[in-house]
Amino acid sequence: MRMFQWAVVYCDDGRRGGQLAVWRCRLEPVAGGTAIRLRHGMRLGTAPGPLQNFMAQSPDCEGEILAGRFARLCTGVATTLADAQA
C-alpha cells in the first residue's frame, strides 16, 4: 500500500496558516490481479477560512452557501477519481 496526503492551509498574510482540509489518497493492490484500488478521503480542518468569512457576512444564506460548497466538493472529487481511472 502507498499513501500520500497534503494539507490545504489558509494564509491571508503570507505566513503559515491553519489547516482548512487534509486530503489523502491510498493506493492498494487488488488481490489476484494487476489492478490498483484508489481510496480517497478528505477531512475538514478547524482553521477559519474564506467559507466561514463568507457565511458570517451572509448568515441568512448559510445553508445555501454550505450546500453549494458541498456540491462543488463532490463534483471535484468525482472528477478527480474519474480522471485517475482513465
C-alpha positions in Angstrom: 0.0 0.0 0.0 1.1 3.5 -0.7 -0.4 6.6 0.7 0.1 10.3 0.2 -1.6 13.3 1.7 -1.5 17.1 1.7 -3.0 19.9 3.7 -4.6 23.0 2.4 -3.8 25.9 4.6 -5.2 29.4 4.7 -2.7 32.2 4.7 -4.0 35.7 4.3 -0.9 37.5 5.5 1.9 35.4 3.9 2.6 33.3 7.0 1.9 29.7 7.6 -1.8 29.4 8.3 -4.2 26.8 9.9 -5.4 23.7 8.1 -8.6 24.1 6.1 -8.5 20.5 4.9 -6.3 17.4 4.7 -6.6 15.3 1.6 -5.4 11.7 1.5 -5.0 9.1 -1.3 -4.2 5.4 -0.7 -3.1 3.0 -3.5 -3.7 -0.6 -2.7 -3.0 -3.6 -5.0 -6.1 -5.7 -5.7 -5.7 -9.4 -4.8 -5.3 -11.7 -7.7 -4.7 -9.2 -10.3 -2.6 -6.3 -11.5 -5.2 -3.6 -10.7 -4.8 -0.9 -8.2 -7.5 0.4 -5.9 -7.5 4.1 -5.2 -9.1 5.2 -1.9 -9.6 8.9 -1.5 -10.6 10.9 1.6 -10.8 14.4 3.0 -11.0 15.8 6.5 -12.1 19.3 7.1 -9.7 21.3 9.3 -10.5 23.7 12.1 -9.0 26.8 10.8 -11.4 29.6 9.8 -11.2 30.4 6.1 -12.9 32.2 3.3 -16.1 30.0 3.6 -16.6 30.9 7.2 -16.0 34.5 6.5 -18.5 34.5 3.6 -21.1 32.8 5.8 -20.5 35.4 8.6 -21.3 38.1 6.1 -24.5 36.4 5.0 -25.8 34.4 7.9 -29.3 34.1 6.5 -27.8 32.2 3.5 -25.6 29.8 5.5 -27.4 26.7 4.4 -27.3 27.6 0.8 -23.7 28.5 1.0 -22.8 25.2 2.6 -24.9 23.2 0.1 -23.3 24.9 -2.8 -19.8 24.3 -1.4 -20.6 20.6 -0.7 -22.0 20.1 -4.2 -18.8 21.6 -5.8 -16.7 19.4 -3.5 -18.5 16.3 -4.5 -18.2 17.2 -8.2 -14.5 17.9 -7.8 -13.8 14.6 -6.0 -15.8 12.6 -8.6 -14.0 14.3 -11.5 -10.6 13.6 -9.9 -11.4 9.9 -9.3 -12.8 9.5 -12.8 -9.6 11.1 -14.3 -7.4 8.8 -12.2 -9.3 5.8 -13.5 -8.9 6.8 -17.2 
